[in-house]
Amino acid sequence: MRNNYANTAQLKELMTAPPMTAARHAEVMRQRNARRRMIEEAREAKKADDPMFDGDKR
């Protein structure tokens, strides 16, 4: 369960923060996609190396 009191920012600070620019949003999304792609590739590599997933063995 998440601790709702971990963030000590005041409500006024959160509500008056400037919105994210389109360029920053694009950068964040590129980073998120790159991380997801790396994780997926690692999973596929692990699956390919694992003898449990070999198609010729039953």
trRosetta pair geometry for C-beta under 8 A, 3 or more apart (Angstrom, degrees):
i j d omega theta_ij theta_ji phi_ij phi_ji
2 6 7.7 -94 176 5 82 126
3 6 4.4 93 94 -40 108 103
4 7 8.0 -54 176 26 44 94
9 13 5.0 -119 -176 81 96 128
9 14 5.4 104 126 -54 126 97
10 13 4.6 95 61 3 83 104
10 14 7.2 -156 94 -4 45 86
11 14 5.7 -59 -151 38 35 110
11 15 6.0 24 158 -14 71 112
12 15 5.9 -60 -139 42 29 105
12 16 6.0 6 167 -2 66 116
13 16 6.5 -69 -137 46 21 95
13 17 6.6 44 158 -51 60 96
14 17 6.1 -37 -154 -5 29 116
20 24 4.9 -124 -172 87 91 121
20 25 5.1 109 127 -61 121 90
20 28 7.6 -29 -171 -2 147 142
21 24 4.6 93 55 8 83 101
21 25 6.9 -145 94 -6 43 87
22 25 5.6 -53 -146 37 32 114
22 26 6.4 35 154 -21 65 104
23 26 5.8 -53 -150 35 30 111
23 27 6.5 32 151 -19 63 106
24 27 5.5 -53 -150 36 34 114
24 28 6.4 35 152 -19 66 104
25 28 5.8 -53 -148 36 31 111
25 29 6.3 29 155 -16 65 108
26 29 5.8 -57 -146 39 30 110
26 30 6.3 34 154 -22 65 105
27 30 5.8 -52 -148 34 30 112
27 31 6.5 28 154 -16 63 106
28 31 5.8 -57 -151 37 30 110
28 32 6.3 31 152 -19 65 108
29 32 5.5 -52 -144 37 33 113
29 33 6.2 33 156 -18 66 106
30 33 5.8 -56 -147 38 29 109
30 34 6.3 31 154 -21 64 107
31 34 5.7 -54 -146 35 30 112
31 35 6.4 31 155 -18 64 105
32 35 5.9 -54 -150 36 29 111
32 36 6.4 28 153 -17 64 108
33 36 5.7 -55 -146 38 32 111
33 37 6.2 34 155 -21 66 107
34 37 5.7 -54 -146 36 30 112
34 38 6.5 32 154 -20 63 104
35 38 5.8 -54 -150 34 31 111
35 39 6.5 29 153 -17 64 106
36 39 5.7 -56 -150 36 32 111
36 40 6.3 31 153 -18 66 107
37 40 5.7 -54 -146 38 31 111
37 41 6.3 30 156 -18 65 107
38 41 5.8 -56 -146 38 29 110
38 42 6.3 30 154 -20 64 107
39 42 5.7 -55 -148 36 30 111
39 43 6.4 31 153 -20 64 105
40 43 5.7 -53 -149 35 32 112
40 44 6.4 30 154 -17 65 106
41 44 5.7 -54 -146 38 32 110
41 45 6.2 33 154 -19 66 106
42 45 5.7 -53 -145 37 31 111
42 46 6.3 32 154 -20 64 106
43 46 5.7 -55 -148 37 30 111
43 47 6.2 30 153 -19 65 107
44 47 5.6 -54 -145 37 31 112
44 48 6.2 32 154 -21 65 106
45 48 5.7 -53 -146 36 31 111
45 49 6.3 21 157 -12 64 110
46 49 6.0 -63 -147 42 29 104
46 50 6.1 33 155 -32 65 110
47 50 5.8 -53 -142 26 29 115
47 53 5.1 -5 -175 34 77 174
48 53 7.4 -77 -88 87 20 130
50 53 4.9 65 83 11 101 103
50 54 7.9 -145 103 -30 57 74
51 54 5.3 -21 -158 -12 53 119
51 57 6.8 22 171 27 87 157
54 57 4.8 56 84 16 112 106
